[in-house]
Amino acid sequence: MTTLERVRLLIIDDWGPEPLTAEQRRDLLEIVDDRYERSSLLITSQVPVSKWHEVIADPTLGDAILDRIVHRAHRIELKGPSLRRTLVTAESPIA
């Protein structure tokens, strides 16, 4: 945790593919709380923000965590086809 506190930008990539355990919820709250209004946090996820409470899997901790994350946040939702599919199609040999 001490190392994470010193990082100016913490990136959590591909967050939320499965519900968090009790230990993971507590760790996430501690991380988010330590960084709140002091350091930057970037979260990428394919899970819509409206489903993040379900991923956190605890209403009280979910409220505490998400309140700190979304307050003063910049949210960017990407829409459209996957770039991976476009690249795979472009690189595939013509049969």
matplotlib code that plots the C-alpha trace (Angstrom):
import matplotlib.pyplot as plt

x = [0.0, 2.9, 4.2, 0.7, 0.5, 3.6, 2.4, 1.0, -1.3, -2.7, -4.3, -6.7, -7.1, -10.0, -11.7, -14.8, -14.9, -16.1, -17.5, -15.0, -14.2, -14.5, -10.8, -10.7, -13.5, -11.6, -8.4, -10.1, -11.8, -8.4, -6.7, -9.5, -9.7, -5.9, -5.9, -9.0, -8.3, -4.5, -3.5, -5.0, -6.8, -7.7, -10.1, -10.8, -13.6, -16.0, -18.5, -20.9, -20.7, -24.3, -23.2, -20.3, -22.3, -23.0, -19.2, -18.4, -21.1, -21.7, -24.1, -22.4, -18.8, -20.1, -21.5, -18.3, -16.0, -18.1, -18.7, -15.0, -14.4, -17.1, -16.8, -14.8, -14.3, -14.2, -16.1, -15.5, -17.7, -16.5, -19.1, -18.8, -17.2, -14.2, -10.9, -9.5, -12.1, -11.2, -7.5, -8.0, -10.2, -7.6, -4.7, -6.6, -5.4, -7.9, -9.0]
y = [0.0, 2.4, 1.9, 2.7, 5.9, 7.3, 6.7, 9.8, 7.9, 4.5, 2.6, -0.2, -1.9, -4.2, -3.8, -5.8, -9.1, -10.8, -9.8, -8.7, -10.8, -9.2, -8.7, -7.1, -4.7, -3.5, -3.1, -1.2, 1.2, 1.8, 2.5, 4.8, 6.6, 7.1, 8.6, 10.7, 14.3, 13.7, 11.5, 10.4, 7.1, 5.7, 2.8, 0.9, -1.6, -3.3, -3.4, -0.4, 1.9, 1.2, -2.4, -1.6, -1.9, -5.5, -6.1, -4.6, -6.9, -4.9, -2.0, 0.0, -0.4, 0.1, 3.5, 4.5, 3.4, 4.7, 8.1, 8.6, 7.4, 9.4, 12.7, 15.0, 12.2, 12.5, 9.6, 8.6, 5.9, 4.4, 3.1, 1.4, -1.8, -3.3, -2.2, -5.7, -7.1, -4.5, -5.3, -9.1, -8.7, -6.4, -8.8, -12.0, -13.6, -13.6, -17.2]
z = [0.0, 0.7, -2.8, -4.3, -2.2, -3.9, -7.5, -9.1, -11.4, -10.5, -13.3, -12.6, -16.0, -17.0, -13.6, -12.6, -14.5, -11.4, -8.0, -5.3, -2.2, 1.2, 1.4, -2.1, -1.2, 1.9, -0.1, -2.8, -0.3, 1.3, -2.0, -3.2, 0.1, 0.3, -3.2, -2.8, -3.9, -3.6, -6.5, -9.8, -10.4, -13.9, -14.1, -17.3, -17.4, -19.9, -17.1, -17.2, -14.2, -13.5, -12.6, -10.4, -7.2, -8.2, -8.8, -5.3, -3.9, -0.7, -0.7, 2.1, 0.8, -2.7, -1.8, 0.0, -2.8, -5.7, -4.0, -3.8, -7.4, -9.2, -7.2, -9.5, -12.0, -15.8, -17.3, -20.9, -22.4, -25.7, -28.1, -31.4, -32.7, -31.0, -32.5, -31.8, -34.2, -36.8, -36.5, -36.6, -39.7, -41.4, -40.6, -41.6, -44.9, -47.7, -48.3]

ax = plt.figure().add_subplot(projection="3d")
ax.plot(x, y, z, "-o")
ax.set_aspect("equal")
plt.show()
